Amino acid sequence: MTYEPIRVSARAIVVHEGQILLNCFGDGLYYNIPGGGMEPGETAPETVVREVLEESGLCVEAERLLFTYEYEPVRCENAHGSRQHLSLFFACKLLGSAEITTPLIPDQNPDDPGIQSHAKWVPVAELPNTPFVPYAILDSLMKYIETGVFAPSYFEHHLEENP
């Protein structure tokens, strides 16, 4: 059996005027935190800055690591694809305008490349009712947004999660 290397990604938690920046896939099929895979020679904070710019046209600064999330496909019956990944979630500060532009490189659903994403500001109050991936971080994310208090946390994907 051959294994693909573990994908390491960095993601940006950007909150501005009561809204959080998310990537919307399809017509609201699901949402996730902007970010993507690290490239050779790139640090995780540099990845966050590049990915947010590519996906939304927004400029951000990575401030601190909030969460680490791991997905192992065999244990999760390939619920989100067949490649293991580790995601680092950073609190980010918006620099400049909050106006989203057309993505330079839209994200695609790995299982269906026809489903692409676009960046969108979503009211924080709507986040608990949004089809959000990874669901495992939602409670800690909401606590961080509401209080500003965080403790670095590690999460694993579990089969009983929502999409």
C-alpha positions, 0 to 999 in steps of 0.5 A: 500500500502506498501512502501520500505524504501528510498535508500540512496546511495553515488557516486564518481565523479573521474576525472583523466587525462581528463577521468571520471570513469563510470559504463558501463551497458551491452554493453554501454546501459547506464552509471552511476557514481560509487557508491551504497547504504549505509550500517548500521554504514557507513558514506557516504564518507565511502560508496563511498570508499567501492563502488569504490573499489568493482566496479573498484578495485580503491582506492579513497578518498572522498573530498567534496559533490557536488550534491544531486539527488532525484528520486521519482518513482510515479512522474516519472512513475517508469522510473528507478524502483519502489524504491525512492532513494536519491544519494549523489555525492562526488568529489573524489581523485584517490589514487594510480593506475588508472588501473581498475580491474574486479569488486568484486561485479558488479552492476546489472540493478534493472529491468533486473539483467542479465545486469551487469556493469563494470567500465570504464574510459570515456573521459570527452569530450565524456560525453555529448554524452554518455547515462548517468544516471542521466541526470539531473546532466550532465550540472552541472557535466560538469561545475564542471569538466571544471572549478573546481567551484561548488555550492552544488546542488539539482536535481530531476528526471523529466519525460522529461529527457533522459534515 
